[in-house]
Amino acid sequence: MMNISEFQTKDIVNVSDGKKLGSIGDFDINVTTGKIQAIIITGPGKMMGFFGREEEFVIPWRNIVKIGEDVILVRMSSQDTPL
C-alpha cells in the first residue's frame, strides 16, 4: 500500500518522449468507489514560476504505465494538451 503523500514526491515522466511533466498537484477520486480516476500534474509556470499560471495536465489512471520508487511513468500523446 502507498500513501498519497508518497505519490506527491515522485517525478512524472512521459514515456512517449522522455520529458519530465512535473509533479502531482492533485487527484481526481471517484467518491462512490474511493478509487483514483486521474492524477493532476502541475508543470512549471512561465518565467520560472514567477509570471503566468502553471500548466496542468490531467492524466487518467489508465495512462499510468509504471509507478517506481522515484518516478511515475505515464503515456501521453502529442495530442494531449494542458488545461
Biotite code that builds the C-alpha atoms (Angstrom):
import biotite.structure as struc

atoms = struc.array([
    struc.Atom([0.000, 0.000, 0.000], chain_id="A", res_id=1, res_name="MET", atom_name="CA", element="C"),
    struc.Atom([1.155, 3.554, -0.713], chain_id="A", res_id=2, res_name="MET", atom_name="CA", element="C"),
    struc.Atom([0.130, 6.849, 0.907], chain_id="A", res_id=3, res_name="ASN", atom_name="CA", element="C"),
    struc.Atom([-0.907, 9.865, -1.194], chain_id="A", res_id=4, res_name="ILE", atom_name="CA", element="C"),
    struc.Atom([1.990, 11.838, 0.281], chain_id="A", res_id=5, res_name="SER", atom_name="CA", element="C"),
    struc.Atom([4.391, 9.281, -1.233], chain_id="A", res_id=6, res_name="GLU", atom_name="CA", element="C"),
    struc.Atom([2.901, 9.890, -4.690], chain_id="A", res_id=7, res_name="PHE", atom_name="CA", element="C"),
    struc.Atom([3.446, 13.634, -4.429], chain_id="A", res_id=8, res_name="GLN", atom_name="CA", element="C"),
    struc.Atom([7.216, 13.288, -4.043], chain_id="A", res_id=9, res_name="THR", atom_name="CA", element="C"),
    struc.Atom([7.644, 11.402, -7.329], chain_id="A", res_id=10, res_name="LYS", atom_name="CA", element="C"),
    struc.Atom([8.528, 12.980, -10.685], chain_id="A", res_id=11, res_name="ASP", atom_name="CA", element="C"),
    struc.Atom([6.134, 12.332, -13.559], chain_id="A", res_id=12, res_name="ILE", atom_name="CA", element="C"),
    struc.Atom([7.797, 11.324, -16.846], chain_id="A", res_id=13, res_name="VAL", atom_name="CA", element="C"),
    struc.Atom([6.132, 10.802, -20.235], chain_id="A", res_id=14, res_name="ASN", atom_name="CA", element="C"),
    struc.Atom([7.364, 7.518, -21.742], chain_id="A", res_id=15, res_name="VAL", atom_name="CA", element="C"),
    struc.Atom([6.440, 8.731, -25.243], chain_id="A", res_id=16, res_name="SER", atom_name="CA", element="C"),
    struc.Atom([9.176, 11.396, -25.326], chain_id="A", res_id=17, res_name="ASP", atom_name="CA", element="C"),
    struc.Atom([11.081, 11.058, -22.025], chain_id="A", res_id=18, res_name="GLY", atom_name="CA", element="C"),
    struc.Atom([10.123, 14.550, -20.820], chain_id="A", res_id=19, res_name="LYS", atom_name="CA", element="C"),
    struc.Atom([9.507, 15.342, -17.178], chain_id="A", res_id=20, res_name="LYS", atom_name="CA", element="C"),
    struc.Atom([5.954, 16.677, -16.885], chain_id="A", res_id=21, res_name="LEU", atom_name="CA", element="C"),
    struc.Atom([6.066, 17.934, -13.313], chain_id="A", res_id=22, res_name="GLY", atom_name="CA", element="C"),
    struc.Atom([4.734, 16.577, -10.060], chain_id="A", res_id=23, res_name="SER", atom_name="CA", element="C"),
    struc.Atom([1.346, 15.543, -8.731], chain_id="A", res_id=24, res_name="ILE", atom_name="CA", element="C"),
    struc.Atom([-0.658, 18.522, -7.559], chain_id="A", res_id=25, res_name="GLY", atom_name="CA", element="C"),
    struc.Atom([-3.994, 16.816, -7.002], chain_id="A", res_id=26, res_name="ASP", atom_name="CA", element="C"),
    struc.Atom([-6.044, 13.676, -7.552], chain_id="A", res_id=27, res_name="PHE", atom_name="CA", element="C"),
    struc.Atom([-9.440, 13.056, -9.111], chain_id="A", res_id=28, res_name="ASP", atom_name="CA", element="C"),
    struc.Atom([-11.103, 10.483, -6.865], chain_id="A", res_id=29, res_name="ILE", atom_name="CA", element="C"),
    struc.Atom([-14.405, 8.722, -7.529], chain_id="A", res_id=30, res_name="ASN", atom_name="CA", element="C"),
    struc.Atom([-16.342, 9.387, -4.316], chain_id="A", res_id=31, res_name="VAL", atom_name="CA", element="C"),
    struc.Atom([-18.555, 6.341, -4.821], chain_id="A", res_id=32, res_name="THR", atom_name="CA", element="C"),
    struc.Atom([-15.778, 3.760, -5.218], chain_id="A", res_id=33, res_name="THR", atom_name="CA", element="C"),
    struc.Atom([-12.939, 5.642, -3.494], chain_id="A", res_id=34, res_name="GLY", atom_name="CA", element="C"),
    struc.Atom([-10.620, 4.852, -6.434], chain_id="A", res_id=35, res_name="LYS", atom_name="CA", element="C"),
    struc.Atom([-8.286, 7.337, -8.094], chain_id="A", res_id=36, res_name="ILE", atom_name="CA", element="C"),
    struc.Atom([-9.665, 8.258, -11.530], chain_id="A", res_id=37, res_name="GLN", atom_name="CA", element="C"),
    struc.Atom([-6.845, 10.585, -12.595], chain_id="A", res_id=38, res_name="ALA", atom_name="CA", element="C"),
    struc.Atom([-3.810, 12.463, -11.371], chain_id="A", res_id=39, res_name="ILE", atom_name="CA", element="C"),
    struc.Atom([-3.431, 16.185, -11.939], chain_id="A", res_id=40, res_name="ILE", atom_name="CA", element="C"),
    struc.Atom([0.098, 17.273, -12.791], chain_id="A", res_id=41, res_name="ILE", atom_name="CA", element="C"),
    struc.Atom([1.336, 20.795, -12.160], chain_id="A", res_id=42, res_name="THR", atom_name="CA", element="C"),
    struc.Atom([4.111, 21.770, -14.516], chain_id="A", res_id=43, res_name="GLY", atom_name="CA", element="C"),
    struc.Atom([6.500, 24.705, -14.332], chain_id="A", res_id=44, res_name="PRO", atom_name="CA", element="C"),
    struc.Atom([4.975, 28.152, -14.740], chain_id="A", res_id=45, res_name="GLY", atom_name="CA", element="C"),
    struc.Atom([6.189, 30.797, -17.165], chain_id="A", res_id=46, res_name="LYS", atom_name="CA", element="C"),
    struc.Atom([9.407, 32.632, -16.311], chain_id="A", res_id=47, res_name="MET", atom_name="CA", element="C"),
    struc.Atom([10.490, 30.152, -13.622], chain_id="A", res_id=48, res_name="MET", atom_name="CA", element="C"),
    struc.Atom([7.111, 30.216, -11.922], chain_id="A", res_id=49, res_name="GLY", atom_name="CA", element="C"),
    struc.Atom([7.041, 33.958, -11.256], chain_id="A", res_id=50, res_name="PHE", atom_name="CA", element="C"),
    struc.Atom([4.693, 35.056, -14.027], chain_id="A", res_id=51, res_name="PHE", atom_name="CA", element="C"),
    struc.Atom([1.718, 33.296, -15.513], chain_id="A", res_id=52, res_name="GLY", atom_name="CA", element="C"),
    struc.Atom([-0.246, 30.281, -14.462], chain_id="A", res_id=53, res_name="ARG", atom_name="CA", element="C"),
    struc.Atom([1.238, 26.824, -14.097], chain_id="A", res_id=54, res_name="GLU", atom_name="CA", element="C"),
    struc.Atom([0.262, 24.328, -16.749], chain_id="A", res_id=55, res_name="GLU", atom_name="CA", element="C"),
    struc.Atom([-1.892, 21.462, -15.530], chain_id="A", res_id=56, res_name="GLU", atom_name="CA", element="C"),
    struc.Atom([-2.262, 18.049, -17.112], chain_id="A", res_id=57, res_name="PHE", atom_name="CA", element="C"),
    struc.Atom([-4.995, 15.597, -16.199], chain_id="A", res_id=58, res_name="VAL", atom_name="CA", element="C"),
    struc.Atom([-3.665, 12.084, -16.635], chain_id="A", res_id=59, res_name="ILE", atom_name="CA", element="C"),
    struc.Atom([-6.271, 9.301, -16.476], chain_id="A", res_id=60, res_name="PRO", atom_name="CA", element="C"),
    struc.Atom([-5.244, 6.456, -14.182], chain_id="A", res_id=61, res_name="TRP", atom_name="CA", element="C"),
    struc.Atom([-5.279, 4.056, -17.161], chain_id="A", res_id=62, res_name="ARG", atom_name="CA", element="C"),
    struc.Atom([-2.404, 6.080, -18.724], chain_id="A", res_id=63, res_name="ASN", atom_name="CA", element="C"),
    struc.Atom([-0.046, 5.288, -15.858], chain_id="A", res_id=64, res_name="ILE", atom_name="CA", element="C"),
    struc.Atom([2.482, 2.755, -17.131], chain_id="A", res_id=65, res_name="VAL", atom_name="CA", element="C"),
    struc.Atom([4.609, 2.152, -14.030], chain_id="A", res_id=66, res_name="LYS", atom_name="CA", element="C"),
    struc.Atom([5.000, 3.527, -10.517], chain_id="A", res_id=67, res_name="ILE", atom_name="CA", element="C"),
    struc.Atom([8.598, 3.304, -9.341], chain_id="A", res_id=68, res_name="GLY", atom_name="CA", element="C"),
    struc.Atom([10.483, 4.418, -6.239], chain_id="A", res_id=69, res_name="GLU", atom_name="CA", element="C"),
    struc.Atom([11.333, 7.878, -7.581], chain_id="A", res_id=70, res_name="ASP", atom_name="CA", element="C"),
    struc.Atom([9.241, 8.288, -10.713], chain_id="A", res_id=71, res_name="VAL", atom_name="CA", element="C"),
    struc.Atom([5.829, 7.618, -12.204], chain_id="A", res_id=72, res_name="ILE", atom_name="CA", element="C"),
    struc.Atom([5.869, 6.757, -15.899], chain_id="A", res_id=73, res_name="LEU", atom_name="CA", element="C"),
    struc.Atom([2.826, 7.872, -17.891], chain_id="A", res_id=74, res_name="VAL", atom_name="CA", element="C"),
    struc.Atom([1.869, 7.656, -21.541], chain_id="A", res_id=75, res_name="ARG", atom_name="CA", element="C"),
    struc.Atom([0.664, 10.925, -23.083], chain_id="A", res_id=76, res_name="MET", atom_name="CA", element="C"),
    struc.Atom([0.380, 11.555, -26.795], chain_id="A", res_id=77, res_name="SER", atom_name="CA", element="C"),
    struc.Atom([1.312, 14.807, -28.507], chain_id="A", res_id=78, res_name="SER", atom_name="CA", element="C"),
    struc.Atom([-2.438, 15.462, -28.859], chain_id="A", res_id=79, res_name="GLN", atom_name="CA", element="C"),
    struc.Atom([-2.882, 15.716, -25.089], chain_id="A", res_id=80, res_name="ASP", atom_name="CA", element="C"),
    struc.Atom([-2.763, 19.333, -24.028], chain_id="A", res_id=81, res_name="THR", atom_name="CA", element="C"),
    struc.Atom([-2.513, 21.106, -20.694], chain_id="A", res_id=82, res_name="PRO", atom_name="CA", element="C"),
    struc.Atom([-5.577, 22.594, -19.036], chain_id="A", res_id=83, res_name="LEU", atom_name="CA", element="C"),
])
